[in-house]
Amino acid sequence: MELRMMSKENKEKKKVRIILYCAGAANVGRMTLEVAHRLARDGAGRMSCLAGIGAQMESFINSARNAQETLVLDGCPTACGRKIMEDSGIAVTHHFIMTEYGVQKSFKTDPRPEESEAIVQVIRSELPGMYAHVLPMAVPDEIVR
């Protein structure tokens, strides 16, 4: 049996947080997509494909299993994202449901940018270590007001 030493590069790959979201069919599902992209842009983690995990695609499952942390965003209490992860035997480190923060689920309206921004801020406050490595970013005046 050949033993391989894990290179520094491979160790670093494991120190990743992946962000997965259930886009659903309602405004809150679309909001998870917006929040996930914002978190990834801000350096909170790397986005991955929840559908790939649900489809039992090995590369997506392995990526999620090898991640140091998983952050799952669901739009509503049905929590499809979390269920897909659990059914695939992948631990969920952080889980956020948009409707638990006062966002009303609707099939007739679009997500409101101010609600998406508020959810990003909630996640930041509930996971303070999440952004420890991220430089402060400029916040547009219209958000500060």
DAGI-V179351 format. One record per pair of residues at least 24 apart in sequence whose ideal C-beta (glycine too) atoms are under 10 Angstrom apart, sorted by sequence separation. I is the first residue (numbers start at 1). J is the second residue. D is the distance in Angstrom with one decimal. If there is no record, write none. Layout:
i;j;d
I;J;D
I;J;D
This chain:
i;j;d
45;69;7.4
47;71;9.8
50;74;9.8
61;85;9.8
64;88;7.5
65;89;7.7
67;91;9.5
69;93;4.1
70;94;7.2
71;95;7.8
72;96;7.5
73;97;8.0
74;98;7.2
75;99;6.9
76;100;9.2
98;122;9.9
19;44;6.8
20;45;9.5
44;69;9.9
45;70;8.7
64;89;9.7
65;90;5.7
68;93;8.2
69;94;6.7
70;95;8.8
71;96;7.6
72;97;9.3
73;98;7.3
74;99;8.7
117;142;10.0
118;143;9.8
17;43;9.8
19;45;4.5
21;47;7.9
45;71;5.9
54;80;8.5
64;90;4.7
65;91;8.4
67;93;8.4
74;100;9.2
96;122;7.6
117;143;5.9
17;44;6.7
18;45;5.7
19;46;6.9
20;47;7.6
21;48;9.6
23;50;8.3
44;71;7.3
54;81;9.2
61;88;5.7
63;90;9.8
64;91;9.0
76;103;9.3
78;105;9.8
96;123;6.0
17;45;3.5
18;46;5.5
19;47;5.0
20;48;5.6
21;49;9.8
22;50;6.2
23;51;8.9
53;81;9.2
56;84;10.0
60;88;8.9
61;89;8.2
62;90;9.9
64;92;9.6
75;103;8.2
77;105;9.3
114;142;9.4
16;45;6.9
17;46;7.2
18;47;7.2
19;48;7.0
20;49;7.6
21;50;6.5
22;51;9.4
54;83;9.2
55;84;9.6
61;90;6.9
76;105;5.4
94;123;8.0
113;142;9.6
114;143;8.1
16;46;5.6
18;48;4.4
20;50;4.3
50;80;8.3
54;84;4.5
60;90;9.7
75;105;6.9
96;126;8.0
113;143;9.0
18;49;9.6
19;50;9.7
20;51;9.5
40;71;9.9
50;81;5.6
53;84;5.7
54;85;9.1
56;87;9.4
96;127;9.3
16;48;9.4
18;50;9.8
20;52;9.6
22;54;9.5
39;71;7.3
52;84;10.0
53;85;6.7
56;88;7.1
94;126;8.2
20;53;7.3
51;84;8.5
54;87;8.1
55;88;9.9
94;127;6.3
39;73;8.4
50;84;5.9
53;87;9.0
54;88;7.6
93;127;9.5
18;53;10.0
36;71;8.4
50;85;7.9
53;88;5.2
36;72;9.6
75;111;9.3
94;130;8.3
36;73;5.6
53;90;7.0
35;73;5.8
50;88;9.8
34;73;9.7
20;60;9.3
32;72;9.0
33;73;8.4
35;75;9.9
32;73;4.0
18;60;9.5
31;73;8.4
32;74;6.6
33;75;9.4
32;75;5.2
20;64;7.4
29;73;9.4
31;75;6.4
32;76;9.7
18;63;6.7
28;73;9.7
29;74;8.3
30;75;7.8
18;64;6.0
28;74;8.3
29;75;3.9
73;119;8.4
16;63;8.5
20;67;9.8
28;75;3.3
29;76;7.6
18;66;9.2
19;67;9.8
27;75;7.8
28;76;5.6
18;67;4.5
26;75;6.2
29;78;9.9
32;81;7.7
45;94;9.5
13;63;9.3
16;66;8.0
17;67;6.4
18;68;9.0
19;69;9.5
20;70;6.7
21;71;9.0
22;72;7.8
23;73;9.4
24;74;8.0
25;75;8.9
26;76;7.0
44;94;9.9
73;123;8.5
16;67;5.2
17;68;6.3
18;69;7.6
19;70;8.1
20;71;7.2
21;72;7.4
22;73;7.1
24;75;4.6
29;80;8.8
14;66;5.6
15;67;8.8
16;68;6.1
17;69;4.1
18;70;5.6
19;71;4.9
20;72;5.1
21;73;4.2
22;74;5.0
23;75;7.8
24;76;6.9
29;81;9.6
71;123;8.0
13;66;7.2
14;67;7.4
15;68;5.1
16;69;8.0
17;70;7.3
18;71;7.1
19;72;8.1
20;73;7.2
21;74;7.7
22;75;6.1
13;67;9.1
14;68;6.0
15;69;9.2
16;70;9.9
17;71;6.1
18;72;9.2
19;73;7.2
20;74;9.5
21;75;8.3
22;76;8.6
24;78;8.1
13;68;9.7
10;66;9.5
22;78;8.4
24;80;7.0
71;127;8.1
22;79;7.8
23;80;9.5
24;81;9.0
39;96;10.0
22;80;4.5
23;81;9.2
69;127;9.3
22;81;3.7
71;130;8.3
21;81;6.4
22;82;8.4
20;81;5.9
22;83;9.0
35;96;8.0
69;130;8.9
20;82;9.4
22;84;7.7
35;98;7.7
20;84;8.2
32;96;8.4
20;85;7.2
32;97;9.2
32;98;6.3
31;98;5.2
30;98;9.7
31;99;9.7
28;97;8.4
29;98;8.2
20;90;9.3
28;98;4.2
31;101;9.9
27;98;8.7
28;99;5.8
18;90;9.7
20;92;8.8
26;98;9.5
31;103;6.6
26;99;9.5
28;101;9.8
24;98;9.5
31;105;9.8
18;93;9.5
19;94;9.2
21;96;9.5
22;97;9.7
28;103;5.6
17;93;7.7
22;98;9.8
27;103;7.7
28;104;8.1
29;105;8.6
35;111;8.9
44;120;9.1
17;94;8.3
21;98;9.8
26;103;9.9
27;104;8.1
28;105;4.9
34;111;6.0
26;104;9.6
27;105;6.8
28;106;8.0
29;107;9.8
33;111;8.6
38;116;7.1
42;120;7.8
26;105;5.0
27;106;5.0
30;109;9.9
31;110;9.1
32;111;8.9
34;113;7.9
37;116;9.6
38;117;8.0
44;123;7.7
25;105;9.9
26;106;6.1
27;107;7.6
30;110;7.0
31;111;3.9
35;115;9.5
39;119;9.6
44;124;8.3
24;105;8.8
26;107;5.1
27;108;8.2
30;111;5.1
31;112;8.4
34;115;9.4
35;116;5.6
38;119;8.9
39;120;6.6
42;123;9.9
25;107;6.6
26;108;9.0
27;109;5.2
29;111;8.8
31;113;9.7
34;116;4.6
35;117;9.0
38;120;5.1
42;124;8.5
24;107;9.7
26;109;8.7
27;110;5.9
28;111;7.3
33;116;9.4
34;117;9.2
35;118;9.8
44;127;8.1
27;111;4.9
31;115;6.7
32;116;9.3
35;119;5.1
36;120;9.9
39;123;6.7
26;111;9.3
27;112;8.2
31;116;5.4
34;119;8.7
35;120;5.7
38;123;9.3
39;124;8.8
45;130;8.1
30;116;9.3
34;120;8.8
44;130;5.3
28;115;9.1
32;119;8.8
35;122;9.5
43;130;9.1
44;131;6.4
27;115;8.9
31;119;6.9
35;123;7.3
39;127;9.8
42;130;9.1
43;131;7.1
42;131;6.9
44;133;9.6
43;133;6.7
44;134;7.3
28;119;9.7
39;130;8.3
43;134;4.1
39;131;9.3
42;134;5.8
43;135;8.3
42;135;9.8
43;137;9.3
42;137;6.8
41;137;9.2
19;123;10.0
17;127;9.6
17;130;7.7
